[in-house]
Amino acid sequence: MNILSLNKKESFILFAGDVILLYLALWLTLAIRYGALPTKELLENHLTPFSLLFLVWVLIFFIAGLYEKHTLILKSRLPAIILNTQIINSVIAVLFFYFIPYFGITPKTNLFLYLLISFAFILGWRILGVPVLGFRKRQKAILIGSGEEMRELRDEVNNNPRYNLTFVSSIDLNQLEGVDFEDEILNTIYSENISTIVIDLKNEKVEPILPRLYNLIFSKIKFIDKYKVYEDIFDRVPLSLVGYNWFLENISSSSHIAYDFLKRLMDIVIALLLGAVSLILYPFVYTAIKLDDGGSLFFIARRVGRNNKEIKLIKFRSMAVGSQGGGIEEAPQITRVGSFLRKTRVDELPQLWNVLKGDASLVGPRPETPELVKLYEKEIPYYNVRHLIKPGLSGWAQMYHEEHPHHGPDVEETKRKLSYDLYYIKNRSVLLDLKIALKTLKTLLSRGGR
C-alpha cells in the first residue's frame, strides 16, 4: 500500500470499527441491563431505532473530525473529542427517544448505560485498536526533488507517525552533479531495504538518472510522483508545479452537467431553508444595530465573482457608518455589535439571497474586493484562475488555511490560499462540497472559524 491510499483505508477502517462497536455496545447494554443474553425479540425491538440513531451519530463523528487524518495521531485529545461528541449524541438520543413516541422503548437506565459503554468502546478502539491492526507500519523511502516543498514534505512525513512512509534519505536535484548515484542512491536502496521512491518527475534535472532508476522497477521498487504525495498530505496544490501545462491537464471551464445541476440544486434548497429560518433573527439584528450606532441594517460588499464580473454581496452591517473596509490601505472600523455578528457569522446570513440569485454558491473560493484582486493579479501568477467558478460563502481554504489574510493585502499568505483554491477547483465534487459544508457547520457551532 502506498501513502496515497493510506488515508482512505484508515478512514474506512475507523468507520467500520465505529459501526461494529456501536452495535456491540447495544448488545452488551441489553445483556447487562436484563441480566441475560438478549433475546431475538428484544434485539429486533432495539435495532431499528438505534440503527437510525447510529446514522446520525456517525455523521456527528464526521463533523467532529474523527475520520480526518489529523485525528489519527492526537491521542491526548481523543478523549475530549469523543466525550464532547458523545455529549452531543446523548442530547440527540434523548430527543429521539423521548419526543418520538413510536421509538419510546428505551428506559433512562438503558440509555445512560449504553452511552457509557459506547464511549468506552469508541475511545478504546481509537487509542488501542488502531495501532494493533498495524496498517500504518512505516515503509522506508527515498525522496528525490528540490526546493522548499521537498523539505516541507520530508519534514512533515518524518516528524509525523500518521504516515506509512519514512524518508531515510533525500536527494536534492539542484545538487545532483555532486551525487554519486552508486553510493548515495543504489547502496542506500539495498542496504536500507527501500521499498518506495518519491520523485519529482516533472523536474528536467531528473532526466539524467531516469535510465538507472528504470532498472529498479525490476527490484520491485515503487515510484510515486512527489506532487501527488504533497497534494494528498497537505490538501493543496504545490505552487511550484503550477504552470500552463498543469492548467491544461487539470483545469477546465467547461460545464460538468451532473455536478453543476446537483450543486445548484443543493444551493437553492439549503439557501431557501436557511434563509427562511434566518428571518427570525432579522428583527433582533436590526434592533441591535440601531441601538448601537443608528446606522443602516445592511452593507453592500463589492466582490469579484465568476468570470471576473463584479458582484454585490449583501451583509448585515458590522462596520461603522462611513467605513468602507476591504480596501488596500483602509482598515475597517468594526462596531461593538458588528464584532459579535462577525464572530458568530450572523453578518453573512443575508448572502443566502445572493446564493439564491446565483451570484455565489454555498461552497467555493471566497471572493475578494476588486482592489485586492487587481493587486494580486499583478503579484501572483495565475491568480485569476480562481474566478473560473462561482465564489462561495465557505471554501476549502477557509477550512484548512489557518493564516489566510483578513481585511488587508498579504501576498505571501494569499499565494498559499490560492494553492488551496486550486486544489478545490481541480478536485471539486458533490462529496467534497458536502465535506466542506459539514466542516463549516462544525466551525459555526464552535465559533472557531475565520
Secondary structure, DSSP 8 states (H G I E B T S, - for coil): --HHHHHHHHHHHHHHHHHHHHHHHHHHHHHHHHTS---HHHHHHHHHHHHHHHHHHHHHHHHTTTTSGGGGT-TTTHHHHHHHHHHHHHHHHHHHHHH-GGGTT--HHHHHHHHHHHHHHHHHIIIIIHHHH-TT--EEEEEEE-HHHHHHHHHHHHT-TTSSEEEEEEEEGGGGGG--IIIIIIHHHHHTT--EEEE-TT-GGGGGGHHHHHGGGGGT-EEEEHHHHHHHHHSS--GGG-SHHHHHHH---S--HHHHHHHHHHHHHHHHHHHHHHGGGHHHHHHHHHHHT---SEEEEEEE-GGG-EEEEEEE--B-TT----SSS----B-HHHHHHHHHTGGGGGGHHHHHHTS-EEES-----HHHHHHHHHHSTTGGGGGGS--EEE-HHHHH-TT---SS--HHHHHHHHHHHHHHHHH--HHHHHHHHHHHHHHHHHT---
